[in-house]
Each structure stands twice: as structure tokens, then as C-alpha cells.
């Protein structure tokens, strides 16, 4: 019975270690690429003007503004409202305007 034993030179061992360590270094350099959800929620508001029919549009506008803000600040992979955790939009009417605030924690799709 015989066994084949492969002996690595110091250079080959160093190359192997560097190849295995590369993904770890990449993860530390660009954490957003590997993190599923961001730690803190992002809040964005939208204002609709007019006496009638603006609450639905302003509600949807707040979500659109949230998605734009996430895309700019964190990256487009995190900008989907449907992937976000704890998504909530609250609206209140003031004289001739509706203010809606969208809050959610961005997550990658």
C-alpha cells in the first residue's frame, strides 16, 4: 500500500493562503455587498399639495422617495420597498397638503 504525499513549497503555501483570504478581505472592504439588511431604518417624507385626492399619491410618493434615497445612499440593491423590513407609511393632512413619512430598514433582494 502506498500513499501519495504532496509537498508544498513555501511559495505555493503562501499563494494558497492568499487565495483563501481574498474573499475575507473583500468582505471587509465592501460590507454592503455582503450584508443582507442595514442596521438602521431610513425615514423619508413626501408632501402633496391640493385639497382632494392627494393622500394616495403622496403615500406612493413617500415610498418612491424612500427608494430613491436608499439607492443614492446605500445602493440600488437595497432600494426595493418589498425587500425592506418594517416598512411603514404614515400620512396626515394639513391645510391644503398631505404629509406622508415612509420608514423602513433597507435589505438586499
N, C-alpha and C positions, 0 to 999 in steps of 0.2 A: 504494500500500500504506500502510495506517495502523495505528498501534499505540495501544491504549488504556492509558494510564498512570494508575494510581490513586495519588493523593497522600494520604497520611495526615496528619492533624493531629497535633500533639504529644499531645493528649488521647487520640486513637484509638490511637496507638502505645503509650502508657502502659497503656491498657486491655488491649491485646493481650499485652503483656509480662506484666502481672499475671495474666492468664488462663492463660498458658503456665507461669508459675512456681508457680501454686497447687498442682498435684499434687506438686511437689518439696517445698514447704513442708509439705504434709500428710504426706508420707512421713517427713520428719524429725520431725514432731510425734508420730506414732504408728507406730513402726517395726514393731511386732508385726503390724500389718495387712499389711505388705508383705514380711516376712521369711519364707522357706519353712521353715527349721529354726532352732531356738535353738542358740546356740554351745556350751552345756554340757549334759551329761546330768543328769537328775534321778533321785535314788535315794530309794526309799520302802520301808519294811519293813512286814510284817504278821505277827502271831503267832496261831497256832491252838493251842488247848488241848485236851487229851484224848490218850488212849493210841493210838487206832486211827482211821484214815480221815481225818485232818485235813490231810495234805500236799497233796492235790489242791485242797481247799477253800482252804487257806492260799495256795497258789500263785496261784489265781484271785483271791483276796482282795488279794494284793500288787499285781496288775495293776489291780484296781479302785481301790485306794488311790492308785496312781500316777496313774491317770486323774483322780481327784478332785483330787489335789494340783496337777496341771498345769492343770486347769480353773480352780482358785482363784487360782493364782499367775501364770499366763501368759494363760489364756483358753480358752474351750471349743473354739475352732477347732483347738487344738493337742493336745487331750486324747485323741485316738484312738491306742490302742496299736498298731493295724495301720499307722498312718502314721509311727510313731516309727522312728528309726534305731538300730540296735544294741541292740534290746530283749533283755534277759536277766533271767531269774529264777533265783536260786539259793536252795535250801532246805536247812536242816539240822535234824536232830531233836535236841532236848534232852530231858531227863526230863519226860515228860507235856506237851510242847509242841513245835510246829514253828515255826521262824522262816524266813520267806521274804523275800528282798530283791529288788525289781524296780528295774532301772536301764535307762534309755533316753533318747535325745535327742528331745525333742518336735518334731514337724513338723506344719505345717498340712496339712489334707486338700485 
